[in-house]
Amino acid sequence: MERSEVEKPRKTFAIRVVQATGLLVAIYVLAVIAISHAQRRALDETRVGVSEQSARSSFWFTPGVEIAASSDAGAGGAFTTPDSRCKSPCVRRLWWIHPLLPDMEAWTVDLDSDGKVVKTYHWSSP
C-alpha cells in the first residue's frame, strides 16, 4: 500500500472533525442568540401590573425565586449585591438565568404582595 493511500483517509477524517466542530460551535452560538432574543422579547412584553402567572408564561424556562425578606440572593446571586436585591415594593423576584451563559445574562421580574409585576430588568455581565 502506498503512503498516499493511508494519508488520504486520515486527511478526510481530520476534515470531518473540523467540520463537525465548526457545526457544533455554530449551533451553540445560534442557540445563545435565540434564547437571548426570546427572553428579551418576553421581558419587553411583560408590563407593570400584570399577574405573576402571565409573566411566568411569557418566558421559556422555570424561574428561580428570590424572597425580599431573605438574606439569600436566590437564583440571582451572581448578579446581585445587597443594594440591588428585591426590596419594597418588591416582595418576590423571579429570575431567568441564561442556561448557556450562566453568570453572563439574566432577566428578572419583581412582584408585589398582590403578585403583580412592579418592575422588570435585564442583567448582563461585561
Backbone as JSON Lines, residues from 0, in Angstrom:
{"i":0,"aa":"M","n":[0.84,-1.17,0.0],"ca":[0.0,0.0,0.0],"c":[0.88,1.23,0.0]}
{"i":1,"aa":"E","n":[0.56,2.16,-0.86],"ca":[1.34,3.39,-0.94],"c":[1.01,4.31,0.21]}
{"i":2,"aa":"R","n":[1.95,5.19,0.49],"ca":[1.81,6.14,1.59],"c":[0.6,7.06,1.39]}
{"i":3,"aa":"S","n":[0.36,7.52,0.18],"ca":[-0.74,8.45,-0.09],"c":[-2.1,7.81,0.16]}
{"i":4,"aa":"E","n":[-2.2,6.49,-0.03],"ca":[-3.45,5.8,0.22],"c":[-3.79,5.78,1.71]}
{"i":5,"aa":"V","n":[-2.79,5.76,2.58],"ca":[-3.01,5.77,4.02],"c":[-3.3,7.19,4.5]}
{"i":6,"aa":"E","n":[-2.63,8.17,3.93],"ca":[-2.8,9.55,4.36],"c":[-4.17,10.12,3.96]}
{"i":7,"aa":"K","n":[-4.72,9.67,2.84],"ca":[-5.99,10.21,2.37],"c":[-7.12,9.99,3.38]}
{"i":8,"aa":"P","n":[-7.33,8.78,3.93],"ca":[-8.4,8.62,4.93],"c":[-8.16,9.46,6.19]}
{"i":9,"aa":"R","n":[-6.9,9.64,6.59],"ca":[-6.59,10.45,7.77],"c":[-6.96,11.92,7.52]}
{"i":10,"aa":"K","n":[-6.63,12.41,6.32],"ca":[-6.96,13.79,5.98],"c":[-8.48,13.98,5.94]}
{"i":11,"aa":"T","n":[-9.17,13.02,5.36],"ca":[-10.63,13.09,5.28],"c":[-11.23,13.1,6.68]}
{"i":12,"aa":"F","n":[-10.73,12.25,7.56],"ca":[-11.22,12.2,8.94],"c":[-10.96,13.53,9.65]}
{"i":13,"aa":"A","n":[-9.79,14.08,9.48],"ca":[-9.45,15.36,10.12],"c":[-10.36,16.47,9.62]}
{"i":14,"aa":"I","n":[-10.63,16.48,8.34],"ca":[-11.53,17.49,7.77],"c":[-12.92,17.34,8.36]}
{"i":15,"aa":"R","n":[-13.39,16.12,8.49],"ca":[-14.73,15.86,9.07],"c":[-14.79,16.31,10.53]}
{"i":16,"aa":"V","n":[-13.74,16.1,11.28],"ca":[-13.7,16.53,12.68],"c":[-13.77,18.05,12.76]}
{"i":17,"aa":"V","n":[-13.02,18.73,11.91],"ca":[-13.05,20.2,11.89],"c":[-14.44,20.69,11.48]}
{"i":18,"aa":"Q","n":[-15.04,20.08,10.49],"ca":[-16.39,20.48,10.06],"c":[-17.41,20.25,11.18]}
{"i":19,"aa":"A","n":[-17.34,19.12,11.84],"ca":[-18.28,18.82,12.92],"c":[-18.11,19.79,14.08]}
{"i":20,"aa":"T","n":[-16.86,20.12,14.41],"ca":[-16.6,21.09,15.47],"c":[-17.16,22.46,15.1]}
{"i":21,"aa":"G","n":[-16.95,22.88,13.88],"ca":[-17.49,24.16,13.41],"c":[-19.01,24.18,13.46]}
{"i":22,"aa":"L","n":[-19.63,23.08,13.08],"ca":[-21.08,22.98,13.12],"c":[-21.59,23.07,14.56]}
{"i":23,"aa":"L","n":[-20.95,22.38,15.49],"ca":[-21.36,22.45,16.89],"c":[-21.21,23.86,17.47]}
{"i":24,"aa":"V","n":[-20.14,24.53,17.12],"ca":[-19.94,25.92,17.57],"c":[-21.03,26.81,17.0]}
{"i":25,"aa":"A","n":[-21.35,26.63,15.74],"ca":[-22.39,27.44,15.1],"c":[-23.75,27.19,15.76]}
{"i":26,"aa":"I","n":[-24.06,25.95,16.06],"ca":[-25.33,25.61,16.72],"c":[-25.39,26.25,18.1]}
{"i":27,"aa":"Y","n":[-24.29,26.19,18.84],"ca":[-24.23,26.79,20.17],"c":[-24.47,28.3,20.09]}
{"i":28,"aa":"V","n":[-23.8,28.96,19.19],"ca":[-23.94,30.42,19.04],"c":[-25.37,30.77,18.65]}
{"i":29,"aa":"L","n":[-25.95,30.03,17.74],"ca":[-27.33,30.29,17.33],"c":[-28.3,30.06,18.49]}
{"i":30,"aa":"A","n":[-28.06,29.03,19.29],"ca":[-28.92,28.77,20.45],"c":[-28.8,29.9,21.48]}
{"i":31,"aa":"V","n":[-27.6,30.39,21.72],"ca":[-27.4,31.52,22.64],"c":[-28.18,32.73,22.15]}
{"i":32,"aa":"I","n":[-28.07,33.02,20.88],"ca":[-28.77,34.18,20.3],"c":[-30.28,34.0,20.38]}
{"i":33,"aa":"A","n":[-30.76,32.81,20.04],"ca":[-32.21,32.55,20.07],"c":[-32.78,32.69,21.47]}
{"i":34,"aa":"I","n":[-32.1,32.13,22.45],"ca":[-32.57,32.23,23.84],"c":[-32.55,33.67,24.31]}
{"i":35,"aa":"S","n":[-31.48,34.39,24.04],"ca":[-31.39,35.79,24.44],"c":[-32.51,36.62,23.81]}
{"i":36,"aa":"H","n":[-32.74,36.4,22.54],"ca":[-33.78,37.15,21.84],"c":[-35.17,36.84,22.4]}
{"i":37,"aa":"A","n":[-35.46,35.56,22.59],"ca":[-36.79,35.17,23.08],"c":[-37.03,35.68,24.51]}
{"i":38,"aa":"Q","n":[-36.02,35.58,25.36],"ca":[-36.18,36.03,26.74],"c":[-36.3,37.56,26.8]}
{"i":39,"aa":"R","n":[-35.53,38.25,25.99],"ca":[-35.61,39.71,25.97],"c":[-36.98,40.15,25.46]}
{"i":40,"aa":"R","n":[-37.48,39.48,24.47],"ca":[-38.81,39.8,23.95],"c":[-39.88,39.55,25.01]}
{"i":41,"aa":"A","n":[-39.77,38.44,25.73],"ca":[-40.73,38.14,26.8],"c":[-40.67,39.23,27.87]}
{"i":42,"aa":"L","n":[-39.46,39.66,28.21],"ca":[-39.31,40.72,29.21],"c":[-39.93,42.03,28.73]}
{"i":43,"aa":"D","n":[-39.7,42.36,27.47],"ca":[-40.26,43.59,26.91],"c":[-41.79,43.57,26.89]}
{"i":44,"aa":"E","n":[-42.36,42.37,26.73],"ca":[-43.81,42.25,26.68],"c":[-44.45,42.17,28.06]}
{"i":45,"aa":"T","n":[-43.65,41.98,29.1],"ca":[-44.17,41.89,30.46],"c":[-44.35,43.29,31.01]}
{"i":46,"aa":"R","n":[-45.58,43.69,31.2],"ca":[-45.91,45.05,31.62],"c":[-46.14,45.12,33.13]}
{"i":47,"aa":"V","n":[-45.85,46.29,33.68],"ca":[-46.13,46.54,35.1],"c":[-47.63,46.35,35.32]}
{"i":48,"aa":"G","n":[-47.97,45.62,36.39],"ca":[-49.37,45.4,36.75],"c":[-49.94,44.06,36.33]}
{"i":49,"aa":"V","n":[-49.24,43.33,35.43],"ca":[-49.77,42.01,35.04],"c":[-49.51,41.0,36.15]}
{"i":50,"aa":"S","n":[-50.23,39.91,36.11],"ca":[-50.12,38.89,37.16],"c":[-48.82,38.09,37.03]}
{"i":51,"aa":"E","n":[-48.46,37.45,38.12],"ca":[-47.27,36.58,38.12],"c":[-47.42,35.48,37.08]}
{"i":52,"aa":"Q","n":[-48.6,34.87,37.02],"ca":[-48.82,33.78,36.07],"c":[-48.64,34.25,34.63]}
{"i":53,"aa":"S","n":[-49.11,35.43,34.33],"ca":[-48.94,35.99,32.99],"c":[-47.45,36.21,32.69]}
{"i":54,"aa":"A","n":[-46.72,36.73,33.66],"ca":[-45.29,36.95,33.47],"c":[-44.56,35.63,33.29]}
{"i":55,"aa":"R","n":[-44.86,34.64,34.12],"ca":[-44.19,33.34,34.03],"c":[-44.43,32.67,32.67]}
{"i":56,"aa":"S","n":[-45.64,32.78,32.17],"ca":[-45.98,32.09,30.93],"c":[-45.29,32.69,29.7]}
{"i":57,"aa":"S","n":[-44.79,33.9,29.82],"ca":[-44.12,34.55,28.68],"c":[-42.71,34.0,28.45]}
{"i":58,"aa":"F","n":[-42.08,33.48,29.49],"ca":[-40.69,33.06,29.41],"c":[-40.58,31.58,29.1]}
{"i":59,"aa":"W","n":[-39.43,31.18,28.57],"ca":[-39.21,29.8,28.14],"c":[-38.96,28.84,29.29]}
{"i":60,"aa":"F","n":[-38.37,29.32,30.39],"ca":[-37.89,28.43,31.43],"c":[-38.6,28.69,32.75]}
{"i":61,"aa":"T","n":[-38.47,27.74,33.66],"ca":[-38.98,27.91,35.02],"c":[-38.03,28.86,35.76]}
{"i":62,"aa":"P","n":[-38.58,29.88,36.42],"ca":[-37.7,30.86,37.08],"c":[-37.2,30.4,38.44]}
{"i":63,"aa":"G","n":[-36.08,30.99,38.85],"ca":[-35.66,30.91,40.23],"c":[-36.4,32.01,40.98]}
{"i":64,"aa":"V","n":[-36.44,31.92,42.3],"ca":[-37.19,32.91,43.08],"c":[-36.31,33.46,44.19]}
{"i":65,"aa":"E","n":[-36.34,34.77,44.35],"ca":[-35.68,35.46,45.46],"c":[-36.78,36.09,46.32]}
{"i":66,"aa":"I","n":[-36.73,35.84,47.61],"ca":[-37.7,36.41,48.55],"c":[-37.07,37.64,49.2]}
{"i":67,"aa":"A","n":[-37.8,38.74,49.27],"ca":[-37.26,40.01,49.78],"c":[-36.75,39.9,51.21]}
{"i":68,"aa":"A","n":[-37.44,39.17,52.07],"ca":[-37.07,39.11,53.48],"c":[-35.85,38.23,53.74]}
{"i":69,"aa":"S","n":[-35.45,37.47,52.74],"ca":[-34.34,36.53,52.91],"c":[-33.0,37.21,52.64]}
{"i":70,"aa":"S","n":[-31.97,36.77,53.37],"ca":[-30.63,37.29,53.11],"c":[-29.97,36.57,51.93]}
{"i":71,"aa":"D","n":[-30.6,35.46,51.5],"ca":[-30.11,34.7,50.35],"c":[-30.56,35.38,49.06]}
{"i":72,"aa":"A","n":[-29.65,35.56,48.12],"ca":[-29.98,36.21,46.85],"c":[-30.76,35.3,45.92]}
{"i":73,"aa":"G","n":[-30.99,34.08,46.33],"ca":[-31.76,33.15,45.5],"c":[-31.04,32.82,44.21]}
{"i":74,"aa":"A","n":[-31.82,32.67,43.14],"ca":[-31.26,32.25,41.86],"c":[-30.32,33.27,41.26]}
{"i":75,"aa":"G","n":[-30.43,34.53,41.66],"ca":[-29.64,35.56,41.02],"c":[-28.42,36.0,41.79]}
{"i":76,"aa":"G","n":[-27.88,35.14,42.63],"ca":[-26.74,35.51,43.47],"c":[-25.57,36.1,42.72]}
{"i":77,"aa":"A","n":[-25.31,35.62,41.52],"ca":[-24.17,36.12,40.75],"c":[-24.39,37.53,40.24]}
{"i":78,"aa":"F","n":[-25.64,37.97,40.18],"ca":[-25.95,39.26,39.58],"c":[-26.24,40.35,40.61]}
{"i":79,"aa":"T","n":[-26.52,39.98,41.84],"ca":[-26.97,40.99,42.79],"c":[-25.93,41.33,43.85]}
{"i":80,"aa":"T","n":[-26.08,42.52,44.37],"ca":[-25.34,42.97,45.54],"c":[-26.4,43.24,46.6]}
{"i":81,"aa":"P","n":[-26.02,43.41,47.86],"ca":[-27.04,43.7,48.86],"c":[-27.91,44.9,48.5]}
{"i":82,"aa":"D","n":[-27.36,45.88,47.81],"ca":[-28.14,47.07,47.43],"c":[-29.12,46.82,46.3]}
{"i":83,"aa":"S","n":[-28.88,45.79,45.5],"ca":[-29.74,45.57,44.33],"c":[-30.75,44.44,44.53]}
{"i":84,"aa":"R","n":[-30.79,43.87,45.72],"ca":[-31.72,42.77,45.97],"c":[-33.15,43.28,46.05]}
{"i":85,"aa":"C","n":[-34.08,42.38,45.93],"ca":[-35.5,42.68,45.97],"c":[-35.88,43.35,47.29]}
{"i":86,"aa":"K","n":[-36.41,44.57,47.2],"ca":[-36.9,45.26,48.39],"c":[-38.14,46.06,48.04]}
{"i":87,"aa":"S","n":[-38.88,46.48,49.03],"ca":[-40.19,47.1,48.87],"c":[-40.21,48.11,47.72]}
{"i":88,"aa":"P","n":[-41.22,48.05,46.88],"ca":[-42.45,47.26,46.98],"c":[-42.3,45.82,46.51]}
{"i":89,"aa":"C","n":[-41.12,45.43,46.09],"ca":[-40.86,44.05,45.67],"c":[-40.94,43.12,46.87]}
{"i":90,"aa":"V","n":[-41.7,42.05,46.72],"ca":[-41.79,41.02,47.76],"c":[-41.09,39.75,47.29]}
{"i":91,"aa":"R","n":[-41.17,39.5,45.97],"ca":[-40.5,38.34,45.37],"c":[-39.97,38.75,44.01]}
{"i":92,"aa":"R","n":[-38.82,38.17,43.66],"ca":[-38.23,38.42,42.35],"c":[-38.09,37.08,41.63]}
{"i":93,"aa":"L","n":[-38.59,37.02,40.42],"ca":[-38.45,35.83,39.58],"c":[-37.21,36.02,38.71]}
{"i":94,"aa":"W","n":[-36.37,35.0,38.65],"ca":[-35.13,35.03,37.88],"c":[-35.16,34.01,36.76]}
{"i":95,"aa":"W","n":[-34.74,34.45,35.6],"ca":[-34.48,33.53,34.49],"c":[-33.04,33.75,34.08]}
{"i":96,"aa":"I","n":[-32.18,32.8,34.36],"ca":[-30.75,32.9,34.04],"c":[-30.51,32.15,32.73]}
{"i":97,"aa":"H","n":[-29.75,32.76,31.85],"ca":[-29.46,32.16,30.54],"c":[-28.82,30.79,30.76]}
{"i":98,"aa":"P","n":[-29.43,29.71,30.26],"ca":[-28.9,28.37,30.52],"c":[-27.56,28.09,29.84]}
{"i":99,"aa":"L","n":[-27.24,28.79,28.77],"ca":[-25.98,28.55,28.08],"c":[-24.92,29.58,28.45]}
{"i":100,"aa":"L","n":[-25.33,30.65,29.12],"ca":[-24.41,31.7,29.56],"c":[-24.67,32.04,31.04]}
{"i":101,"aa":"P","n":[-24.58,31.04,31.93],"ca":[-24.81,31.37,33.34],"c":[-23.76,32.38,33.8]}
{"i":102,"aa":"D","n":[-24.13,33.23,34.69],"ca":[-23.28,34.32,35.19],"c":[-22.99,35.38,34.13]}
{"i":103,"aa":"M","n":[-23.68,35.34,33.0],"ca":[-23.46,36.33,31.94],"c":[-24.73,37.12,31.63]}
{"i":104,"aa":"E","n":[-25.9,36.47,31.72],"ca":[-27.13,37.15,31.34],"c":[-28.31,36.57,32.12]}
{"i":105,"aa":"A","n":[-29.2,37.47,32.54],"ca":[-30.41,37.05,33.26],"c":[-31.5,38.1,33.08]}
{"i":106,"aa":"W","n":[-32.71,37.7,33.39],"ca":[-33.87,38.57,33.31],"c":[-34.65,38.42,34.6]}
{"i":107,"aa":"T","n":[-35.16,39.53,35.14],"ca":[-35.92,39.46,36.39],"c":[-37.25,40.19,36.27]}
{"i":108,"aa":"V","n":[-38.18,39.71,37.08],"ca":[-39.49,40.33,37.23],"c":[-39.73,40.45,38.73]}
{"i":109,"aa":"D","n":[-39.93,41.68,39.21],"ca":[-40.23,41.92,40.62],"c":[-41.74,41.94,40.82]}
{"i":110,"aa":"L","n":[-42.18,41.27,41.89],"ca":[-43.61,41.16,42.2],"c":[-43.91,41.8,43.54]}
{"i":111,"aa":"D","n":[-45.11,42.4,43.63],"ca":[-45.53,43.0,44.9],"c":[-46.31,41.96,45.71]}
{"i":112,"aa":"S","n":[-46.86,42.38,46.84],"ca":[-47.57,41.45,47.74],"c":[-48.84,40.89,47.11]}
{"i":113,"aa":"D","n":[-49.37,41.53,46.08],"ca":[-50.56,41.02,45.38],"c":[-50.19,40.11,44.21]}
{"i":114,"aa":"G","n":[-48.9,39.88,44.0],"ca":[-48.46,39.04,42.88],"c":[-48.49,39.75,41.55]}
{"i":115,"aa":"K","n":[-48.44,41.06,41.57],"ca":[-48.44,41.85,40.34],"c":[-47.03,42.35,40.05]}
{"i":116,"aa":"V","n":[-46.7,42.48,38.79],"ca":[-45.38,42.94,38.36],"c":[-45.22,44.42,38.72]}
{"i":117,"aa":"V","n":[-44.11,44.74,39.4],"ca":[-43.81,46.14,39.71],"c":[-42.57,46.64,38.96]}
{"i":118,"aa":"K","n":[-41.73,45.71,38.47],"ca":[-40.52,46.11,37.75],"c":[-39.95,44.91,37.0]}
{"i":119,"aa":"T","n":[-39.34,45.19,35.86],"ca":[-38.6,44.16,35.12],"c":[-37.19,44.67,34.88]}
{"i":120,"aa":"Y","n":[-36.25,43.73,34.7],"ca":[-34.88,44.15,34.5],"c":[-34.11,43.09,33.71]}
{"i":121,"aa":"H","n":[-33.22,43.56,32.87],"ca":[-32.31,42.69,32.13],"c":[-30.93,42.86,32.73]}
{"i":122,"aa":"W","n":[-30.32,41.77,33.19],"ca":[-28.99,41.79,33.8],"c":[-28.0,41.2,32.82]}
{"i":123,"aa":"S","n":[-26.84,41.84,32.69],"ca":[-25.78,41.26,31.86],"c":[-24.43,41.58,32.47]}
{"i":124,"aa":"S","n":[-23.53,40.69,32.26],"ca":[-22.18,40.83,32.78],"c":[-21.26,41.25,31.64]}
{"i":125,"aa":"P","n":[-20.3,42.1,31.93],"ca":[-19.41,42.55,30.86],"c":[-18.58,41.44,30.25]}
